[in-house]
C-alpha cells in the first residue's frame, strides 16, 4: 500500500521556488515514513472493530438507540475531546513517550472491549480506547504537520501534499480494517477486538525499535499559559467549530448510515462495502484532489467546498427516503452519501490540518492540533446523542438527514475570513 501511495504521489507536480517533481515516498525522511506507516497500521487495527460496534451494542448487548448513540459519541469525545491534553503532553514531553503510552492503552482498551458485556464495562473500555487515541493521534499528526512545514520552507513541496499522504494512509487502513473485521466476525466480536489489540502490539514494537529518542529541531515547551492564548484566538476557534461539523457528519457513518442500510436491505451486510468504497476513494483520489485544490482553491475555499459537498450527501438521502426504495436501489442514496461525504472529507481534512500551524503559537503545534479535535469531539458528543434520539423518534425518515445536512452548510458562515498563508 505505501508503494501504491508513492506511485500516485510521484506522478504529481508541485510549484515551489524552483520547479521540481514532488518527492516520492522514498525521498521522505525516515521519520515521516514511520509516522505515515503508523497511520496506515493503526487504521487497520481501529477500523477492524469500530464499524461493527453499533451493531454489537444494539443487537448482542441490547442497548437502546439513544444509548448506542451516546456510547459512540462518548468514544469520539474521549478521543477527540481529549486531544488537547495529548497535544499539550506532546509539546512538553516529546513524541516518542506519548506514542508508546497511547499504543499500550489501545491494546488494553480493545482487549477489555472484547470481554465487556455490561453497560459500564463497555463505557470503560470505550473511554480507554478513546483516551489512547487522544495520546497517540496528536503526537503523530502534529509531528507530521511540523515536518511538512519544514519541507515546505526548504522548497520540497506544499505542506498539504504530506498531510494528504497522511490522510490517504489512514484511509488505506480504514479500507483494509473493515474487510478484516468482517472476516473475523465470522468467529465473534471478541476475536475482532483481540485482533485489533494485536495490531497495536505491532505498532508499539515498531515505535520502540524505530522512533528516535530525540527529534532534531523539536523543542519541548515548558512555559504555561498556552491554553489562555488559544481560547482568545477567535480565528482558530472558528476553524475548530467548522471542523467539528465535518467530524459530526463523518460520525454518521457509524450511526445514521447503519440504520439506513438496515432499512434498505434488512441487514448490515452491505455496510463493509460502503466503508470500503469510502476508503478506496480516498486512497485513489486524495493526492490528485489535494493537488488540484491547492492550485485552484486555497485553504478556506477548499473547506467551503468540502462542507457543502458533505451537506449535499445528507440531502441526497433525505430526498430519496420518501420514495421508500429497498434492495439495491435503496442502497444507491446511501452510496451517494458516502461518496459526497468522502469527497468533502478529502477537501476539509488536509486544509484544516495545514491551516493550524499558521494560527498556532510557536512551539504549540501539538496543543493546537489537539484543540482542533477537542472542540470537534464536544460537538460530536452532543450531536451524536441528539442524532440517536432523532433516529429513535417517530419522525418522517427524511427529517434527521435534513437536520444533519444543515449543520455543515451553516458551518461555512463561521470559517475564518482568510488564511494567513
Secondary structure as the mmCIF struct_conf table of DSSP 4:
data_model
#
loop_
_struct_conf.conf_type_id
_struct_conf.id
_struct_conf.beg_label_comp_id
_struct_conf.beg_label_asym_id
_struct_conf.beg_label_seq_id
_struct_conf.end_label_comp_id
_struct_conf.end_label_asym_id
_struct_conf.end_label_seq_id
HELX_RH_AL_P HELX_RH_AL_P1 UNK A 2 UNK A 10
TURN_TY1_P TURN_TY1_P1 UNK A 11 UNK A 11
STRN STRN1 UNK A 13 UNK A 14
BEND BEND1 UNK A 17 UNK A 18
STRN STRN2 UNK A 20 UNK A 21
HELX_LH_PP_P HELX_LH_PP_P1 UNK A 22 UNK A 23
HELX_RH_3T_P HELX_RH_3T_P1 UNK A 25 UNK A 27
BEND BEND2 UNK A 28 UNK A 28
HELX_RH_AL_P HELX_RH_AL_P2 UNK A 30 UNK A 47
TURN_TY1_P TURN_TY1_P2 UNK A 48 UNK A 49
HELX_RH_3T_P HELX_RH_3T_P2 UNK A 50 UNK A 52
HELX_RH_AL_P HELX_RH_AL_P3 UNK A 53 UNK A 55
HELX_RH_PI_P HELX_RH_PI_P1 UNK A 56 UNK A 60
BEND BEND3 UNK A 61 UNK A 61
HELX_RH_AL_P HELX_RH_AL_P4 UNK A 65 UNK A 76
HELX_RH_PI_P HELX_RH_PI_P2 UNK A 77 UNK A 81
TURN_TY1_P TURN_TY1_P3 UNK A 82 UNK A 82
HELX_RH_AL_P HELX_RH_AL_P5 UNK A 83 UNK A 93
HELX_RH_AL_P HELX_RH_AL_P6 UNK A 95 UNK A 115
BEND BEND4 UNK A 118 UNK A 118
HELX_RH_AL_P HELX_RH_AL_P7 UNK A 119 UNK A 153
TURN_TY1_P TURN_TY1_P4 UNK A 154 UNK A 155
BEND BEND5 UNK A 156 UNK A 156
HELX_RH_AL_P HELX_RH_AL_P8 UNK A 159 UNK A 184
TURN_TY1_P TURN_TY1_P5 UNK A 185 UNK A 187
HELX_RH_AL_P HELX_RH_AL_P9 UNK A 189 UNK A 210
BEND BEND6 UNK A 211 UNK A 211
BEND BEND7 UNK A 213 UNK A 214
TURN_TY1_P TURN_TY1_P6 UNK A 216 UNK A 217
HELX_RH_AL_P HELX_RH_AL_P10 UNK A 226 UNK A 231
TURN_TY1_P TURN_TY1_P7 UNK A 232 UNK A 232
HELX_RH_AL_P HELX_RH_AL_P11 UNK A 234 UNK A 251
TURN_TY1_P TURN_TY1_P8 UNK A 252 UNK A 255
HELX_RH_AL_P HELX_RH_AL_P12 UNK A 256 UNK A 265
BEND BEND8 UNK A 266 UNK A 268
TURN_TY1_P TURN_TY1_P9 UNK A 269 UNK A 270
HELX_RH_AL_P HELX_RH_AL_P13 UNK A 271 UNK A 296
TURN_TY1_P TURN_TY1_P10 UNK A 297 UNK A 297
HELX_RH_AL_P HELX_RH_AL_P14 UNK A 298 UNK A 321
TURN_TY1_P TURN_TY1_P11 UNK A 322 UNK A 324
HELX_RH_AL_P HELX_RH_AL_P15 UNK A 327 UNK A 359
BEND BEND9 UNK A 360 UNK A 360
HELX_LH_PP_P HELX_LH_PP_P2 UNK A 361 UNK A 361
TURN_TY1_P TURN_TY1_P12 UNK A 362 UNK A 363
HELX_RH_AL_P HELX_RH_AL_P16 UNK A 365 UNK A 392
BEND BEND10 UNK A 393 UNK A 393
HELX_RH_AL_P HELX_RH_AL_P17 UNK A 397 UNK A 411
HELX_RH_3T_P HELX_RH_3T_P3 UNK A 412 UNK A 414
BEND BEND11 UNK A 415 UNK A 415
BEND BEND12 UNK A 417 UNK A 418
#
